[in-house]
Amino acid sequence: MTALRETVATACRVLAREGLVSGILGHVSARTDDDELLIRCRGPQERGLRRSDPDEVWRVSTDARPVDLPDGFALPKEVHIHTALMRRRPEVGAVVHAHPPAALLYGLAGERVRPVIGAYNIPALRLALGGVPVYPRSVLISRPELGEELAEAMGSRDVCVMRGHGIAVTGETVEQAVVRAINLDVLLDLTVKLVALGVTPDAVPPTDLAELPDLGSAFNDQLVWRSLVAEVEAEDRVGLVS
């Protein structure tokens, strides 16, 4: 469990470096078994997600009760995003909640993603092909019933835009959920910029789609994750983040 705590903390640092979260807002969780998960909490020495530490990652039950939370620490107020998704979907091993600016603009503009990019970012294309659901309420997911509402809006999809708020993203692993969140951000940012330019490109044609293979999780998730972590660690070594 020590290694998984480290992964959750590293995920928070990666998301901050990539601009999907800022300050103290946003959180990452990882399932440990059917009844519990680890989640990034806030403590008395809170320094923001970019400086997340494994000692800020603690256990919580899937009905949102703290298991081993030390004095002075608090669960995220929106822990119900994580617990609702994990209760409803046993295949979910990790959840990311973040606040990328592109998601805010996308949700408020009422736009819909379109499959207009190809080899530039194949995972983002596949997100567009599957569609990105939108949870329409601009509320803090601070109660179990709101978590259930979000999970219902998300359905079986791995990504969801929360209007006027942010995103919820799932994965089988923390690494997959983080990389998927970053790919979603690429897709939403592209969509917002195309709308601002007044451009509506044609969708990628079926003949081109057939030439775009699924390179698998080892490439799409693990290799990307390693490169993201390497960038974070390089910044930490030279003292860009203290």
N, C-alpha and C positions, 0 to 999 in steps of 0.2 A: 504493500500500500504506500510505502514511502516513495517509490518510483512514480506511482500514479499521482501522488500529491505534487511531485516535482513537475510532472507533465502538465497538470492543470495550471500551476503557477506560470510555467513557461508559455503556455497558450495565452494567458492574459498579457504577458509581456509582448508576445508576437502581435496580438491584435492591436495593442496600443501603438507599437512601432508602425504598423500598417495603416493607422488612422481610423480603424473601425470603432475604437473606444478612446476616450480621453478622460483624464482626471480619475475620479473614483467610480465612474458609472460603467456598468457592464459586468458580466460574470460568466464563468465557464464551470461546467459540472461534468463528472464522470461516474457512471454506474459502477458500483462494487459488487452488488448482488441484487437479487430480486427486491430486496427491502430497503437498500441503502444506496446512497451516492455520496461522493465528495464534491464540495462546492467552495469556490473562493468566497471567503467571508471578509468582513471589515473589523479591524482590531484597533486597539488604543494607539498604535503607532502607524496608522494608515498613511501610506505615502503615494497612493495611486496605483493603477493597474500596471503601468510600465515598470514599477518596482516591486511587483508581486513576488512573494516568497512562499515556499512550501508550508511554512508555519502559519500561513493565513488560509490554508485549505483544510476544511474540517468535514466530519461526517454528519449527514442528515438523513432521516428516514424518508421514504417515498410518500409519507403523509405529512412531510414538512416539519417534523419534530427534530430538534437538535439532539445528536447522540453524544458527542464528546466535546462540545463547544466550551472553550475555557472562559473564565470570567473576563469581561471586557470586550469580548468578541460578539458580533451580531450576524445572524444570517441575512442575506440580501432580502430586502422587502419583497422582491419579485421571485423568491425561491419557487413559487407556485408555477412559474413557467417550466422549470426543470422537473418538478415532481409530477405535474399533470402529464407531461409528455412521456415520462418514463413509466408511469402507472399504465397509461393507455397503450403504449407501444413497446413491447418487450424487446424488439430488435434495436431500440435506441440505446446506445452505450455512452453517448455524450451529448451535451446541449451547450450551444453558445448563444448568449444574448448580448447584442452590441447595438451601438447607435451611429452607424455610418451616415454622414450627411447626405449621401446619394439616396439612401433609403428614405430619409425624411422627405426630400424633394419629390422622389418618385411617388410615394404614397399620397402626398398632398396634391400632386398634379393629377392623380387619377389615371396614370398611364398604365400600359400593359407592355411587358417585354415581348420582343419579337426575335426569332432566330435569324439574325442578320450577320452574325460573325461565324467563321468557320475555324480553320486551323489556328487562328490567332489565340483562341482559348476554347478548346473543345469542351471541357467540363461546363463552362459558362453557356455555351451553345446548348448543351443538353438540358441545363436548367431552363433555358428559354423554351425549348421544345416541350418540356413537361408543364410549363406554366408556373407562375409564382403567385400563390394565393395571398390575399391581403386580409388581415384582421382589421375590421373597420373602426374599432373603438380606440380613441386616444387616451387610454387610461393606464394607471399603474396596476400591474397584475399582482395585487396585494392580497387577494383572497382566493381560496381554492376554486370557487365557482368561475372566477375570471380566468384562471389557468385552464379550466375545462373548456371555456369558450374559445380560448386561443387554440387549444389542441383540436377542437372541432373544426375551426376555420382552416387549420393547417392540413387536416385530414391525414392522408398517407404520404404527403409530400415531405421532403427533407428541409424545405426552406419556407419562410413566411415573412412578409413585410407587415409590420405593425404600424398602422397609419398614425402619423404624427408622433412617432415614438422610436422605432428601430427595427430590428430583425430578430427572429428566432430561427436557429439552424440546428439540425440534428446530424449525428453521424454514428457509425458503429464504434468509432474510436474518437478520442479527443483530436488526434491529428487530422482525421477525415473531416470532422465538424469544423475545425478552424480553417482548413484549406477551402472547404465548401463555402464558408462565410466570405472568404476573400474573393472567391470566384463570383459569388452573388453580388458583391460590391462592385466588381468590374462590370458585370452585366447591367446593374442599376445605374451606375455612373454613365455608361455608354448610352443607355436609353434616355437619361435626362439631358445629356449633351446633344444628342440627335434632335430631340424635341426643341431645344433652344436654338439649334441651327435651322429648324424648319425642314429637316431632311427626313425622308421616309425611304430607306433603302429596301430593295427587294429581299425577300427571305432567301436563305441559302437553298438552292434548288436540290431536288432529290438525288440527282446524279452526283452532286458534290457531297451531299450527306453520306452517300454510300462509300465515299473515299475517306471518311473520317472515322477511324477505328476507336474503340474504347481501349485505351492503353493500360487499363487496370489500376487498382489502388496502389500497387507498389510504385508506379510512376506518378500517377495523378495526385496521390496523397503523401506517401512516405518521402519521396525524393524532394517534393516541394517543401514539405515540413522541415526536412533537414536543412535545406537552404535558408529557410526563414529563421530557424533557430541559430544557424551560423551567423547570420547578420546581427541578431540580437546579442549573441555572445561577444561578437567582435566589438560592438558599441560598448558593452559593459566593460570589456578588458581595457579599452583606451579611455574609459572614464567619461564617455559622453552622457551616461546616465549614472547618477550617484544616489 
